[in-house]
Amino acid sequence: MPNYQIRKQRCILVACCVVHNFIRMQSRNDTLFQQFEDNDVDVVDDESSGANQEGKNMHLNDDNVMNDVRDHITGSMWLDYPSSSFDSMALDKDCSIVLELSESDPLFDTKKKLLQDKGFNTRQQINVKRSSDPNWLSTSVEVMLQIATIIKSTEAELYFGQDQPMESYGPRNELEALNSILQLVEASFSGVCQMQKNVLQELHNVIVDMICQSSDKHRPKTTIVEGYNSAKEKQLLQWGENNGVKTRLQIAYVEGAGRGAIAKEDLKVGDTALEIPTSLIISEELVQADMYHALEKFEGITPETMLLLWSMKERHNCNSKYKMYFDTLPEEFHTGLSFGVKAMMALGGTMLLDEITEAKEHLHAEYDKLFPALCNEHPDIFAPELYKWEQFLWACELWYSNSMKIKFPDGKLRTCLIPIAGFLNHSLYPHIVNYGRIDAAANTLKFCLSRSCSAGQECCLSYGDFSSSHLVTFYGFIPQGENPYDVIQLDFGSAQDEFTDGSSISNWSTHMVRGTWFSENRNIFYYGLPSPLLDFLRSAHSPVLHTKALLPENLKIEIEILENLLSICNDMMDELGDPDLDDRKSTNWDVKLAVEFKDIQRGIVSSVLTSCHCGLKRVKHELSEMDG
């Protein structure tokens, strides 16, 4: 068995965020990406498919501050949601639905194989017709959902979901898949005969019922903290309504989440919870008028950099149109970029420590490129007292944690701040997953519900399929519940290329682990561990094709790969070390967050160790029975 030199574990969705980049904006829109869904039949076209995944934070890029989100594949407030989605979901005159996987999907080959393994094509037509079978409608929807679930899946969902039932892809995936089908149905009512409308209405009702059933299973409790002074937030809402904002939400302080948006009434699937006119959206056009002439010849300045610089100044402008908005922003953003020394020490043994350190260093370097040069050359615009390092970091954290990538009617994707929308928090069980496109007819940005939200319940977004490390670094929180995107990447170096033989394992350029509590398959050859990883280890042991037959020679290989994985994870646990009691007693926000994150890492590694031990015990018992 090859002796792998495993490098430090790396949280996959954060790994791309640091050292060699400077601030690249991601938006809050689902996931890494929020996927843009048009109201016509072709939901995603070739030109815009890369923009379907929006995320909610910046990433670092040497060439451009906040590069176009489309350059970032799968992940991060790019929504790292695959930019493919439905290239075409068309409804023909005979009431049949066509679901098609876009060839521009970065995971096209993997999804194509999975679709074919389940008996589907990359372009699959589903006939929706009445029949004598009383379950004809639900059967049709289930088939469509199987296809849509694969098309809407992310890299992590595909990697870990190969041996799981379809519903185990996760609530976000199921919600997006159902809403994609629902949107197609809703767009298809016009231009059809009454009989077809009746079928479509029945189909619509079944899908909505399925969404409601799923929502009932995932309805986190909202606890409002009484006594919180929300005067500034109320003033902001009133300012917004005076300027054309329409909202069915109110702002309150939510236990465990801070300020959040609460439904004032029962909201159903498709309802608009919040509508913001474009005149209130803060984008590059707004700030260029103030600073463009001073910055146009300054090397390396991009529109996104101007947004940062504008925010640093506008924050202190008493006559600003956005004074109400800036007054509601915190004096300090508690993100990983503001971690103190003790918090950084508490992260020892994790890659997050290195990533935050490198990110801070790079931001300092970028700040030094801008200042004091701008203050010296244009003191009338860049007053030194407004452009200190602390204020630069504040602006970076503002745009990391609150910006959204918005697609405008001219087709351009712009990084924006959206007053009031910033109160919509992230959840693993979001109510809103598709947003980020200006409604050209209304000239507004709408946040429509993908699942129902009861009066008094917090209404949440999906920022993307982000690991806790990413959320800690750029947002300063860890989501409530078990995060299926908390993964630890394993780096096998050149061994992976050496042992990839063109079989199914070649679909994966990286391998990873997550909490094995997500897996239901603990049988021999599975153990609750990801099949792509196990297949890779088997192939590394021997390049011949492996079968999952209960033969002595196969079981001996299983013992070797499980022992190898045990060794890898024991090294990881040693690096993480034992919990520090002093850290656990700390009341500092950053130390508490660091300790919580490190506990998650320990939990993941511990679950893999347990699965390996249990798997070894089962395999050895089976082998002894054979030798018996």
C-alpha positions as CSV (number, residue, x, y, z in Angstrom):
1,M,0.0,0.0,0.0
2,P,1.5,3.4,-0.9
3,N,2.5,5.5,2.0
4,Y,0.7,8.8,1.3
5,Q,2.1,12.1,2.5
6,I,-1.1,13.9,3.5
7,R,-0.9,17.6,3.7
8,K,-3.0,19.6,6.2
9,Q,-6.7,19.3,5.8
10,R,-8.3,22.1,3.8
11,C,-11.9,23.2,3.8
12,I,-12.6,23.0,0.1
13,L,-14.8,26.0,-0.4
14,V,-12.4,28.4,1.4
15,A,-9.2,27.2,-0.2
16,C,-9.6,29.5,-3.2
17,C,-10.2,32.7,-1.1
18,V,-6.8,33.7,-0.1
19,V,-3.2,34.6,-0.7
20,H,-3.0,35.0,-4.5
21,N,-6.1,37.1,-4.7
22,F,-7.4,40.5,-3.7
23,I,-11.0,41.3,-2.9
24,R,-13.3,39.6,-5.4
25,M,-17.0,40.1,-4.7
26,Q,-19.4,37.3,-4.4
27,S,-23.0,37.9,-3.7
28,R,-25.4,36.5,-1.3
29,N,-27.3,34.9,-4.0
30,D,-27.5,31.2,-3.9
31,T,-25.1,29.7,-3.6
32,L,-21.5,30.6,-4.6
33,F,-23.8,31.2,-6.6
34,Q,-27.4,32.1,-6.8
35,Q,-28.9,30.6,-9.8
36,F,-30.7,33.1,-12.0
37,E,-34.0,31.8,-13.2
38,D,-35.8,33.6,-16.0
39,N,-39.5,33.5,-16.5
40,D,-39.2,32.1,-20.0
41,V,-38.7,28.5,-21.0
42,D,-34.9,28.7,-21.4
43,V,-34.0,29.3,-17.8
44,V,-30.3,29.6,-18.4
45,D,-28.6,30.6,-21.7
46,D,-25.0,30.0,-22.7
47,E,-24.1,33.6,-22.2
48,S,-25.4,34.0,-18.7
49,S,-25.1,30.5,-17.3
50,G,-21.8,31.3,-15.6
51,A,-23.6,34.0,-13.6
52,N,-26.2,31.7,-12.2
53,Q,-24.4,31.2,-9.0
54,E,-24.2,34.2,-6.8
55,G,-22.5,34.4,-3.5
56,K,-22.2,36.8,-0.7
57,N,-18.6,37.7,-0.2
58,M,-15.4,38.9,-1.8
59,H,-12.5,36.9,-3.0
60,L,-9.0,37.9,-3.6
61,N,-7.6,38.4,-7.0
62,D,-4.2,39.9,-8.0
63,D,-5.4,41.3,-11.3
64,N,-8.8,42.7,-10.4
65,V,-10.3,43.7,-7.1
66,M,-13.5,41.6,-7.0
67,N,-13.4,39.9,-10.3
68,D,-16.5,38.8,-12.1
69,V,-18.2,36.0,-10.1
70,R,-18.4,33.9,-13.2
71,D,-14.7,33.1,-12.9
72,H,-15.3,31.3,-9.7
73,I,-16.5,27.8,-10.2
74,T,-18.7,26.0,-7.7
75,G,-18.6,27.5,-4.4
76,S,-18.2,30.6,-2.6
77,M,-21.1,33.5,-2.5
78,W,-20.4,31.9,-5.5
79,L,-22.7,30.0,-4.6
80,D,-20.6,27.7,-5.6
81,Y,-23.9,26.3,-7.2
82,P,-22.9,24.8,-10.5
83,S,-23.6,27.3,-13.1
84,S,-25.2,24.9,-15.4
85,S,-28.7,24.4,-14.0
86,F,-31.4,23.9,-16.5
87,D,-30.1,24.9,-20.0
88,S,-33.6,24.2,-21.2
89,M,-36.7,23.1,-19.4
90,A,-39.3,23.4,-22.1
91,L,-43.0,22.6,-22.2
92,D,-44.3,21.5,-25.6
93,K,-47.8,21.7,-26.9
94,D,-48.6,18.1,-25.9
95,C,-47.9,19.0,-22.2
96,S,-44.6,17.2,-21.9
97,I,-41.7,18.7,-20.0
98,V,-38.1,18.6,-21.3
99,L,-35.3,18.9,-18.7
100,E,-31.9,19.4,-20.2
101,L,-28.4,19.5,-18.6
102,S,-26.3,22.4,-20.1
103,E,-23.1,21.4,-21.6
104,S,-21.6,24.5,-20.0
105,D,-22.1,23.0,-16.6
106,P,-18.6,22.6,-15.1
107,L,-19.8,19.2,-13.7
108,F,-21.4,18.2,-16.9
109,D,-19.5,14.9,-17.3
110,T,-20.2,13.8,-13.8
111,K,-23.8,14.7,-14.0
112,K,-24.2,13.1,-17.4
113,K,-22.9,9.8,-16.1
114,L,-25.1,9.9,-13.1
115,L,-28.2,10.6,-15.2
116,Q,-27.3,7.8,-17.6
117,D,-26.7,5.4,-14.7
118,K,-30.3,6.2,-13.5
119,G,-31.7,5.6,-17.0
120,F,-32.0,9.3,-18.1
121,N,-30.5,11.3,-20.9
122,T,-29.0,14.8,-20.6
123,R,-32.1,15.9,-22.5
124,Q,-35.1,14.1,-21.1
125,Q,-38.7,14.5,-22.1
126,I,-41.3,13.7,-19.5
127,N,-44.9,13.3,-20.7
128,V,-47.5,14.7,-18.4
129,K,-50.8,13.1,-19.3
130,R,-53.8,11.8,-17.4
131,S,-54.1,8.1,-17.1
132,S,-56.1,5.5,-15.2
133,D,-53.3,5.2,-12.7
134,P,-54.4,7.3,-9.7
135,N,-50.8,8.2,-9.0
136,W,-50.0,9.4,-12.5
137,L,-49.3,12.9,-11.5
138,S,-47.1,12.3,-8.5
139,T,-45.2,9.7,-10.5
140,S,-44.5,12.2,-13.2
141,V,-43.3,14.8,-10.6
142,E,-41.0,12.2,-8.9
143,V,-39.3,11.4,-12.2
144,M,-38.8,15.1,-12.9
145,L,-37.5,15.6,-9.4
146,Q,-34.9,12.8,-9.8
147,I,-33.5,14.6,-12.9
148,A,-33.8,18.1,-11.5
149,T,-32.0,17.0,-8.3
150,I,-29.0,15.9,-10.3
151,I,-29.0,18.9,-12.5
152,K,-29.2,21.3,-9.5
153,S,-26.6,19.5,-7.4
154,T,-23.3,20.9,-6.3
155,E,-19.9,19.2,-6.3
156,A,-20.1,18.2,-2.7
157,E,-23.6,16.9,-3.1
158,L,-22.6,14.8,-6.0
159,Y,-19.4,13.6,-4.3
160,F,-21.1,12.4,-1.1
161,G,-24.5,11.5,-2.5
162,Q,-23.6,8.7,-4.9
163,D,-24.7,5.9,-2.5
164,Q,-27.5,7.8,-0.8
165,P,-31.2,8.0,-1.6
166,M,-32.0,11.1,-3.7
167,E,-33.6,13.0,-0.8
168,S,-30.3,12.9,1.1
169,Y,-28.8,15.4,-1.3
170,G,-30.1,17.9,1.2
171,P,-32.9,20.4,1.8
172,R,-31.4,23.1,-0.3
173,N,-31.0,20.9,-3.3
174,E,-34.5,19.5,-3.0
175,L,-36.0,23.0,-2.6
176,E,-34.2,24.3,-5.7
177,A,-35.0,21.4,-7.8
178,L,-38.8,21.6,-7.0
179,N,-38.8,25.4,-7.5
180,S,-37.1,25.0,-10.9
181,I,-39.8,22.7,-12.1
182,L,-42.5,24.9,-10.5
183,Q,-41.2,28.0,-12.3
184,L,-41.4,26.2,-15.6
185,V,-44.9,25.1,-15.0
186,E,-46.0,28.7,-14.0
187,A,-44.4,30.1,-17.2
188,S,-46.3,27.6,-19.3
189,F,-49.9,28.6,-18.5
190,S,-50.1,31.1,-21.3
191,G,-50.9,30.0,-24.8
192,V,-52.3,26.6,-23.9
193,C,-55.8,25.1,-24.1
194,Q,-58.1,24.8,-21.0
195,M,-57.4,21.1,-20.8
196,Q,-53.7,21.6,-20.7
197,K,-54.2,24.4,-18.1
198,N,-56.1,22.0,-15.9
199,V,-53.2,19.5,-16.1
200,L,-50.7,22.2,-15.4
201,Q,-52.7,23.4,-12.4
202,E,-52.8,20.0,-10.9
203,L,-49.1,19.6,-11.5
204,H,-48.5,23.0,-9.9
205,N,-50.5,22.0,-6.8
206,V,-48.6,18.7,-6.4
207,I,-45.2,20.5,-6.5
208,V,-46.4,23.1,-4.0
209,D,-47.6,20.4,-1.7
210,M,-44.2,18.7,-1.9
211,I,-42.5,21.9,-1.1
212,C,-44.8,22.4,1.9
213,Q,-44.2,18.9,3.1
214,S,-40.4,19.5,2.9
215,S,-40.7,22.8,4.7
216,D,-42.6,21.2,7.6
217,K,-39.6,18.9,8.1
218,H,-37.2,21.8,8.2
219,R,-38.8,24.6,10.2
220,P,-36.2,26.0,12.7
221,K,-37.7,27.8,15.7
222,T,-37.5,31.6,15.7
223,T,-37.0,33.1,19.2
224,I,-37.3,36.9,19.3
225,V,-35.2,38.7,21.9
226,E,-37.4,41.2,23.6
227,G,-36.3,44.6,24.7
228,Y,-34.0,45.2,21.7
229,N,-34.0,48.8,20.6
230,S,-34.7,48.6,16.9
231,A,-35.4,52.3,16.3
232,K,-32.7,52.7,13.7
233,E,-34.0,49.6,11.8
234,K,-37.5,51.0,11.9
235,Q,-36.3,54.3,10.5
236,L,-34.5,52.5,7.7
237,L,-37.7,50.5,6.8
238,Q,-39.7,53.8,6.8
239,W,-37.1,55.4,4.6
240,G,-37.2,52.5,2.2
241,E,-41.0,52.5,2.0
242,N,-41.0,56.3,1.4
243,N,-38.6,55.5,-1.5
244,G,-40.6,52.7,-3.1
245,V,-39.6,49.6,-1.1
246,K,-42.4,47.1,-0.6
247,T,-41.9,44.7,2.3
248,R,-43.8,42.1,4.2
249,L,-41.0,41.8,6.7
250,Q,-40.0,43.5,9.9
251,I,-36.7,43.7,11.7
252,A,-36.1,42.1,15.1
253,Y,-33.3,40.7,17.1
254,V,-33.2,36.9,16.8
255,E,-31.7,34.6,19.4
256,G,-28.5,33.1,18.0
257,A,-28.6,35.1,14.8
258,G,-28.6,38.8,15.6
259,R,-30.8,41.1,13.6
260,G,-33.1,39.3,11.2
261,A,-36.1,39.7,8.9
262,I,-39.3,38.4,10.4
263,A,-42.5,37.7,8.4
264,K,-45.3,40.0,9.3
265,E,-47.9,37.6,7.9
266,D,-48.1,34.1,6.5
267,L,-46.1,34.0,3.2
268,K,-46.6,31.2,0.7
269,V,-44.5,29.9,-2.1
270,G,-44.0,32.5,-4.8
271,D,-44.9,35.5,-2.6
272,T,-42.6,38.5,-2.8
273,A,-41.3,39.1,0.7
274,L,-39.2,42.1,-0.2
275,E,-39.0,44.4,-3.3
276,I,-36.3,47.0,-3.7
277,P,-36.4,49.7,-6.5
278,T,-33.1,49.9,-8.5
279,S,-32.9,53.6,-7.4
280,L,-31.9,52.5,-3.9
281,I,-29.3,49.9,-5.0
282,I,-25.7,51.0,-4.4
283,S,-23.6,50.0,-7.4
284,E,-20.6,51.2,-9.4
285,E,-22.5,53.7,-11.4
286,L,-23.4,55.6,-8.2
287,V,-19.8,56.0,-7.0
288,Q,-17.9,56.6,-10.3
289,A,-19.3,60.1,-10.5
290,D,-17.6,61.0,-7.2
291,M,-14.2,59.4,-7.7
292,Y,-13.7,58.4,-11.3
293,H,-11.6,61.4,-12.3
294,A,-9.3,60.9,-9.4
295,L,-8.9,57.2,-9.9
296,E,-9.0,56.6,-13.6
297,K,-5.3,56.8,-14.1
298,F,-4.4,55.1,-10.8
299,E,-3.0,51.7,-11.7
300,G,-5.1,48.7,-10.5
301,I,-8.2,50.5,-9.6
302,T,-11.4,48.7,-10.6
303,P,-15.1,49.7,-10.1
304,E,-15.2,47.3,-7.1
305,T,-12.2,49.1,-5.5
306,M,-14.1,52.4,-6.0
307,L,-17.0,50.9,-4.1
308,L,-14.8,50.2,-1.1
309,L,-13.3,53.7,-1.2
310,W,-16.7,55.3,-1.6
311,S,-18.1,53.4,1.3
312,M,-15.3,54.6,3.6
313,K,-16.2,58.2,2.8
314,E,-20.0,57.9,2.5
315,R,-20.2,56.3,5.9
316,H,-19.3,59.7,7.5
317,N,-21.4,61.9,5.0
318,C,-24.2,63.5,7.0
319,N,-25.9,64.5,3.8
320,S,-25.8,61.1,2.2
321,K,-28.9,59.7,0.6
322,Y,-27.9,56.5,2.3
323,K,-27.4,58.0,5.8
324,M,-30.2,55.8,7.2
325,Y,-28.6,52.7,5.8
326,F,-25.1,53.5,7.1
327,D,-26.5,54.3,10.5
328,T,-27.8,50.8,10.9
329,L,-24.4,49.2,10.0
330,P,-22.2,48.0,12.9
331,E,-19.2,49.9,14.1
332,E,-17.3,46.6,13.8
333,F,-17.9,43.6,11.7
334,H,-17.1,40.4,13.7
335,T,-15.7,38.3,10.8
336,G,-12.7,36.1,10.8
337,L,-10.7,39.0,9.2
338,S,-11.0,40.8,12.6
339,F,-9.9,37.8,14.7
340,G,-7.4,38.8,17.5
341,V,-4.3,36.9,18.5
342,K,-6.0,34.6,21.0
343,A,-8.6,33.6,18.5
344,M,-5.9,32.9,15.9
345,M,-4.1,30.8,18.4
346,A,-7.3,28.9,19.1
347,L,-7.4,27.9,15.4
348,G,-4.1,26.1,15.6
349,G,-4.0,22.9,13.6
350,T,-6.6,24.1,11.1
351,M,-6.1,25.4,7.6
352,L,-8.4,28.3,8.6
353,L,-5.6,29.7,10.7
354,D,-3.3,29.9,7.6
355,E,-6.1,31.2,5.4
356,I,-7.1,34.1,7.6
357,T,-3.5,35.0,8.2
358,E,-2.7,35.1,4.5
359,A,-5.9,37.0,3.8
360,K,-5.1,39.7,6.3
361,E,-1.5,40.0,5.0
362,H,-2.8,40.4,1.5
363,L,-5.4,43.0,2.4
364,H,-2.6,45.0,4.2
365,A,-0.5,44.8,1.0
366,E,-3.4,46.1,-1.1
367,Y,-4.1,48.9,1.4
368,D,-0.4,50.0,1.2
369,K,-0.7,50.2,-2.6
370,L,-3.5,52.7,-2.2
371,F,-2.5,54.8,0.8
372,P,-1.0,57.2,1.5
373,A,-0.6,57.8,-2.2
374,L,-4.3,58.7,-2.8
375,C,-4.4,61.0,0.2
376,N,-1.3,62.8,-1.0
377,E,-2.4,63.2,-4.6
378,H,-6.1,64.0,-3.9
379,P,-6.5,65.3,-0.3
380,D,-9.8,67.0,-1.3
381,I,-11.3,63.6,-2.0
382,F,-9.3,61.2,0.2
383,A,-9.1,62.9,3.6
384,P,-6.4,61.0,5.6
385,E,-8.6,60.7,8.7
386,L,-11.2,58.7,6.7
387,Y,-8.9,56.3,5.0
388,K,-7.0,54.5,7.8
389,W,-6.4,50.8,7.8
390,E,-9.2,50.1,10.3
391,Q,-11.7,51.9,8.0
392,F,-10.4,50.0,5.0
393,L,-10.9,46.7,6.8
394,W,-14.4,47.8,7.8
395,A,-15.3,48.5,4.2
396,C,-13.9,45.2,3.0
397,E,-15.9,43.3,5.7
398,L,-19.0,45.3,4.7
399,W,-18.8,44.3,1.1
400,Y,-17.7,40.7,1.9
401,S,-20.7,40.2,4.2
402,N,-23.4,42.3,2.6
403,S,-22.8,42.6,-1.1
404,M,-24.8,40.8,-3.7
405,K,-24.1,40.1,-7.4
406,I,-27.1,41.5,-9.3
407,K,-27.8,41.0,-13.0
408,F,-29.3,44.1,-14.6
409,P,-31.5,44.4,-17.7
410,D,-28.5,45.4,-19.8
411,G,-27.0,41.9,-19.1
412,K,-24.3,43.1,-16.8
413,L,-23.5,41.5,-13.5
414,R,-22.7,44.2,-10.9
415,T,-21.6,44.0,-7.3
416,C,-24.1,45.9,-5.1
417,L,-25.2,46.8,-1.6
418,I,-29.0,46.4,-1.1
419,P,-30.3,48.4,1.8
420,I,-32.8,46.4,4.0
421,A,-32.0,43.2,2.2
422,G,-28.9,42.9,4.3
423,F,-31.1,41.8,7.2
424,L,-31.9,38.6,5.4
425,N,-29.8,36.0,7.2
426,H,-28.3,32.8,5.9
427,S,-29.9,29.4,6.8
428,L,-29.3,25.8,5.9
429,Y,-33.1,25.7,5.4
430,P,-33.7,28.9,3.4
431,H,-37.0,30.4,2.3
432,I,-35.4,32.2,-0.6
433,V,-32.9,30.5,-3.0
434,N,-33.4,32.2,-6.3
435,Y,-32.6,35.9,-6.5
436,G,-30.2,38.3,-8.1
437,R,-31.9,39.5,-11.3
438,I,-33.6,42.8,-11.7
439,D,-37.2,42.6,-12.9
440,A,-37.0,44.7,-16.0
441,A,-40.7,45.5,-16.1
442,A,-40.9,46.7,-12.5
443,N,-37.3,48.0,-12.4
444,T,-37.0,46.4,-9.0
445,L,-35.1,43.5,-7.3
446,K,-37.6,41.0,-5.9
447,F,-37.0,38.4,-3.2
448,C,-39.6,35.7,-3.7
449,L,-40.2,32.7,-1.5
450,S,-39.2,29.3,-2.6
451,R,-41.0,27.8,0.4
452,S,-43.6,29.1,2.8
453,C,-42.8,31.3,5.9
454,S,-45.2,31.7,8.7
455,A,-46.0,35.0,10.5
456,G,-43.4,35.5,13.2
457,Q,-40.8,33.2,11.6
458,E,-37.4,34.5,10.4
459,C,-37.3,34.7,6.7
460,C,-33.8,33.5,5.4
461,L,-31.7,33.3,2.3
462,S,-29.2,30.8,1.1
463,Y,-25.9,32.6,0.7
464,G,-24.5,29.5,-1.0
465,D,-23.2,26.0,-0.3
466,F,-20.6,27.3,2.0
467,S,-18.5,25.5,4.6
468,S,-18.3,27.0,8.1
469,S,-14.8,28.0,7.5
470,H,-15.9,30.2,4.6
471,L,-18.8,31.6,6.7
472,V,-16.5,32.4,9.6
473,T,-13.9,34.1,7.5
474,F,-16.3,36.4,5.5
475,Y,-19.5,36.6,7.6
476,G,-18.5,35.8,11.1
477,F,-20.9,33.1,12.0
478,I,-21.5,29.3,12.0
479,P,-24.9,28.3,10.8
480,Q,-27.3,26.5,13.1
481,G,-27.7,22.8,12.4
482,E,-25.5,20.3,10.7
483,N,-23.9,21.8,7.7
484,P,-23.5,19.2,4.8
485,Y,-20.9,21.5,3.2
486,D,-18.5,21.3,6.1
487,V,-15.9,19.2,4.3
488,I,-12.2,18.6,4.8
489,Q,-10.2,18.1,1.7
490,L,-7.5,15.4,1.5
491,D,-4.4,16.2,-0.5
492,F,-2.7,13.1,-1.9
493,G,-0.3,15.1,-4.0
494,S,0.9,13.4,-7.2
495,A,-0.5,10.1,-6.1
496,Q,-3.9,11.0,-7.4
497,D,-2.7,11.6,-10.9
498,E,-0.6,8.5,-10.8
499,F,-3.4,6.2,-9.8
500,T,-6.3,7.7,-11.8
501,D,-7.0,5.1,-14.5
502,G,-9.9,6.6,-16.5
503,S,-12.6,4.9,-14.5
504,S,-15.3,6.7,-12.6
505,I,-12.8,8.1,-10.0
506,S,-11.2,10.2,-12.7
507,N,-14.3,12.5,-12.4
508,W,-12.9,13.8,-9.2
509,S,-9.7,15.9,-9.0
510,T,-10.0,16.2,-5.3
511,H,-11.1,14.0,-2.5
512,M,-12.7,14.9,0.8
513,V,-14.4,13.8,4.0
514,R,-17.3,15.2,6.0
515,G,-19.3,14.1,9.1
516,T,-20.2,10.5,8.4
517,W,-23.5,11.0,10.3
518,F,-24.9,12.3,7.0
519,S,-24.5,8.8,5.5
520,E,-27.0,6.0,5.8
521,N,-25.0,3.3,4.2
522,R,-22.7,1.6,6.7
523,N,-22.4,-1.7,4.8
524,I,-19.1,-3.3,3.9
525,F,-17.5,-1.4,1.0
526,Y,-19.2,1.8,2.1
527,Y,-18.8,2.4,5.9
528,G,-20.5,5.8,5.8
529,L,-17.5,7.1,3.8
530,P,-17.6,8.7,0.3
531,S,-17.4,6.1,-2.5
532,P,-15.1,8.3,-4.7
533,L,-12.5,8.4,-1.9
534,L,-12.7,4.7,-1.2
535,D,-12.6,3.9,-5.0
536,F,-9.5,6.1,-5.3
537,L,-7.8,4.3,-2.4
538,R,-8.6,0.9,-3.9
539,S,-7.3,1.9,-7.3
540,A,-4.1,3.2,-5.6
541,H,-3.7,-0.2,-4.0
542,S,-4.1,-2.0,-7.3
543,P,-5.0,-0.5,-10.7
544,V,-7.1,-3.5,-11.7
545,L,-10.9,-3.2,-11.7
546,H,-12.4,-3.8,-8.3
547,T,-15.7,-5.4,-7.6
548,K,-17.8,-5.2,-4.4
549,A,-18.0,-9.0,-4.1
550,L,-17.5,-10.6,-0.7
551,L,-14.3,-12.4,-1.6
552,P,-11.4,-12.8,0.8
553,E,-9.0,-10.9,-1.5
554,N,-11.4,-8.0,-1.7
555,L,-11.9,-7.9,2.1
556,K,-8.1,-7.9,2.6
557,I,-7.9,-4.8,0.4
558,E,-10.7,-3.2,2.4
559,I,-8.7,-3.7,5.6
560,E,-5.6,-2.0,4.1
561,I,-7.5,1.0,2.8
562,L,-9.4,1.5,6.1
563,E,-6.2,1.2,8.1
564,N,-4.5,3.8,5.8
565,L,-7.4,6.2,6.2
566,L,-7.2,5.7,10.0
567,S,-3.6,6.7,9.9
568,I,-4.4,9.8,7.9
569,C,-7.2,10.9,10.3
570,N,-5.2,10.1,13.4
571,D,-2.6,12.6,12.1
572,M,-5.3,15.2,11.6
573,M,-6.6,14.7,15.1
574,D,-3.1,15.1,16.5
575,E,-2.7,18.4,14.6
576,L,-6.0,19.7,16.0
577,G,-4.9,18.8,19.6
578,D,-7.0,18.6,22.7
579,P,-9.6,21.3,23.6
580,D,-8.1,24.2,25.6
581,L,-10.1,24.8,28.7
582,D,-9.0,28.4,28.9
583,D,-10.3,29.1,25.4
584,R,-13.6,27.5,26.3
585,K,-14.0,29.9,29.3
586,S,-13.3,33.0,27.1
587,T,-16.1,35.5,26.6
588,N,-14.4,37.1,23.6
589,W,-16.6,36.7,20.5
590,D,-13.7,35.7,18.2
591,V,-12.3,33.1,20.6
592,K,-15.7,31.6,21.1
593,L,-16.2,31.4,17.3
594,A,-12.8,29.9,16.8
595,V,-13.4,27.2,19.5
596,E,-16.8,26.3,17.9
597,F,-15.2,26.0,14.5
598,K,-12.4,23.8,15.8
599,D,-14.9,21.6,17.5
600,I,-16.7,21.1,14.2
601,Q,-13.4,20.0,12.7
602,R,-12.7,17.6,15.5
603,G,-16.2,16.2,15.1
604,I,-15.7,15.5,11.4
605,V,-12.4,13.7,11.9
606,S,-13.7,11.8,14.9
607,S,-16.7,10.5,12.8
608,V,-14.4,9.3,10.1
609,L,-12.2,7.5,12.7
610,T,-15.3,5.9,14.2
611,S,-16.5,4.7,10.7
612,C,-13.1,3.3,9.9
613,H,-13.0,1.4,13.2
614,C,-16.5,0.0,12.8
615,G,-15.8,-0.9,9.2
616,L,-12.6,-2.7,10.1
617,K,-14.4,-4.7,12.8
618,R,-17.2,-5.7,10.4
619,V,-14.8,-6.6,7.6
620,K,-12.5,-8.6,9.9
621,H,-15.5,-10.5,11.3
622,E,-16.7,-11.3,7.7
623,L,-13.3,-12.5,6.8
624,S,-13.1,-14.7,9.9
625,E,-16.4,-16.2,9.0
626,M,-15.1,-17.1,5.6
627,D,-11.9,-18.6,7.1
628,G,-14.0,-20.3,9.7
